[in-house]
Amino acid sequence: MAPWRGLTRRATICGLSAFSFTSCLRAATPTPRIASLNWALSETLYAMKIRPVCAVEIPGYNRMVGYPTTPPGLTDVGLQSDPNLELLASLSPDLILIQQWQNALRPSLSRFGRVEAFTLYTRGGDPFARAEETLERMGKLADAPDAATAALAKANATLSDCRTRLSTYDGRPIYLVQALSPTNLVVFAKGSLFDSVMRRLGLANAWSAPPNLLWGSTRIGVDALENPEARIIWISSPDSTASDPLFRSALWQFLPQVKARRAHGLPLIWGFGGLPTAERFGRLVTEALTTDKKT
Amino acid sequence: MGMTALALTLHALSRVLSPSCWLHAISSPSDIEQAIFFYSALPRVAVALIAGAALGLSGTLFQWVLRNPLAEPTTLGVSTGAQLALTAATLFAPNLLNFGREEIALIGAALSTIFVFAIAYRQGFASLSLILGGLIVNLFAGACGAILILFHGDYLQGIFVWNTGSLIQNDWSEVFYLLPRLLVAGLIAALLAGPLSMLALDDESARSLGVPMRTLRILALVIAVALAAFVVSAVGVISFVALASPALARLAGARQLRFQLIAASLTGACLLWLTDQLVLALSAVVPDLATGAAAALLGAPLLIVMLTHLPAPALPRRGDHAAAVARSRHPYWLAAGCFAALIIVVFIALDLGKGPHGWYLADVGELQRLLQWRWPHTVAALTAGAMLAAAGTMLQRLTGNDMASPESLGISPGALIGVVVVVMLLPFADKSAQIAAGTGGAFVTLMILLILAGRSRVSPERTLLTGVALGSAFSAVVILILASGLPRVSMLLSWMAGSTSRVTAADAITTVDVVIVLSALIPLTARWLEILPLGETTSRAIGLDLSRSRFAILVMTSVLTAAATLIVGPLSFVGLIGPHMARMVGLQRPLPQLFGAAAGGGLLMLTADWLGHNLMFPYQIPAGLLATFLGASFFLVLLWRGAK
């Protein structure tokens, strides 16, 4: 096969833009070589327009997180829970970023670079505040405090804009759910990123009981959505064969909230992200609530 | 039992909706309480009853046809097969699920059943070979499932729910799905019951009465498998109900198959109903406990009790097919040869690897750079494999049973649970705390085994079956923990699957130390290991202090197991395979077998580790999982040959 067959126009443009993108990044920010071993930290880096030397589970990130997009041509060093140490070492990173839950990796990672662990989620904590701190600290570590300030300002501007737009919202509390199987849901409670964003937007979470799963969620059946006056917002499941039968079921259709057309869907948003995910969720939830008012 | 369930149900239902409104709710639900009553609470009871009855029926058919009191969908790997098929379909072909989840579950269940039967066929469907085949399928499917979840955990969150067997309902669709299938299956079973009772006679006399035994058996098994697959595709894996209800039915005095079928269906229905109502009643105290998981937790102790009351099935004694291989004249040279082969493989594993640009052999300079990454996990995998194989050899000689191993006796899962508990309770537990916890877990499991075995006068068969029961209880606990939340538990998952890449130089040296100390101690047990397989009576006649020698060997075994499990997880088959490998090359005396097994086990684990680091570069497949695949395949070959 002729070698130029594979070189389409699209590929060329992609390649060139990738090249210009990386070179401009490199010129603008003399950052240390950063290895991001975590999705939430990767998205925070991308939001600051910092290009790490590698990331983890890139295809999975693109499917489950997706925003901000992964810079093209980034090296994938394997699983978040089990990164490829040899490959990582060959990239000679100065700074390795992990979340606290990956701490078991620290002994092996600290052999070739500085390891920094971040805590985004704690029982009953405020993940949004943690996400802000994480971004600021990452900016400092990456020698890019300006990028951090800019990203922080952008996120806060988006959220305060959302807050203003929501000032006309009727104030109904909101159940935030995601379908796991045709009969089981996850409801996001206090301690989840989504809950802490809703608080900042002045929205009340209709689920007041403390979470019983890690990171601020609880598994429930449809019958647990007891407050008839509430609104239901569901986040799309990665697997629609789980959610479709649930939304078709008799009980779901009978829910007063659904009957009164107070149930809205959002696209897939990853539940355990950092500040960029928080910002995106805030934007999407505001859109869902305000466009509904007009119709 | 039924009365308790009924009382609990009435209580639960009246909490949902006051009884005065019940009739109205059923005829036409008008408000949300009535809707919850009609679409959620009632179908939940119905599904529990129907699924329980289906499982009871399925278990009875299996047990009757196979003449094996332990046969049922979960022990035979039928449910696991269905479950794995559904997981794989969710991931790779979600459109198929819209098309038909039932068909996928059926295909998975059928495939695993055929697989188990193919294994057992050569052994004349002996009780143990069936259960063993089921064990292999369960391990195999468990390893496949673990790999899928490891690589796509976030995507597969729903699968965790399915694994735990949730009975939550939100309309009547599952009821309308299961009920007709149960009725048809029940009808066929009723028609078959008469001719099937002839099975109590031997095949010859049955055939002379004009009963086509083979066709009948296959038909009954097809129904049993289908019922299990229906239940899995409707509500997920629910273990234990199918095992216990036929036994309870027999205990209640149902001897004839006809009565057993009816009694077991009723018992199964009541059992699952009761379990589900208990889960509901406890939901304020123990939130988020799914019914299937609760059944498994409640069931395991019951299973163990049952084991002590059932007549022990006769297991193949050691040496049945071992004698086929001539004993080597020069066992020590042979063992040395094994070690030489091992050293060569170690060098290959250290030098050959995959990088960003494909396969390459490292030159000296590069090797120096790579070695610091490669040697700890290579050495650790090697020693862990060797330790497991040594432990397996000792256990097999101790119990006089070919199928004993740390994995099959539940010692590895025991060590695992110790670590899991510590990690969950103390999120920042360091390595030494984990090692201590793992050892503790292995010891406790072993003590339970010893105590239970002591009650039944240390019958090897009982020990093995108790171990299998313990193992399944542990896996229920692990499933519960895993369902409690991603992604934090993914670290745990990767470790449980036997990922060696986190092993540091210090860890590797620790395991080597353990190996050195124990290789000094183990030769002291050689005489015991030679005598014990001869059986209790002989051993005692020769003048062996049975309990003391057994205790010493079990303690050593548990140390070996705990140290190995910490590195490669509880899944691998190496402890089972290693001793057989040694015997196949002709190493039959205790010490040569021990060393040969250690070399073989080390080799197996080393290969798995090396493959795991290179097959899907840069993604790493845990060594324990790959060893399970290698080991299980090897084991199949072994069973195949052994049966000839």
Interface residues (C-beta under 8 A of the other chain):
Chain A: G60 R63 M64 T75 D76 V77 G78 L79 Q80 S81 D82 P83 N84 L85 E86 L87 A89 S90 Q100 W101 Q102 N103 A104 L105 P107 S108 R111 A179 L180 S181 T183 N184 V186 N212 L213 L214 W215 S217 T218 R219 G221 V222 D223 P228 S237 P238 D239 S240 T241 A242 D244 P245 L246 S249 A250 L251 W252 F254 L255 P256 W270 F272
Chain B: V16 P29 I32 A35 I36 Y39 S40 A41 T90 P94 L97 N98 R101 L150 F151 H152 D154 Y155 L156 Q157 G158 F160 V161 W162 S166 I168 Q169 N170 D171 W172 S173 P287 D288 G353 G355 P356 R369 L370 Q372 W373 R374 P427 F428 K431 S484 G485 L486 P487 R488 V489 S490 M491 L493 S494 W495 S499 S501 R502 V503 T504 H613 F617 P618 Y619 Q620 P622
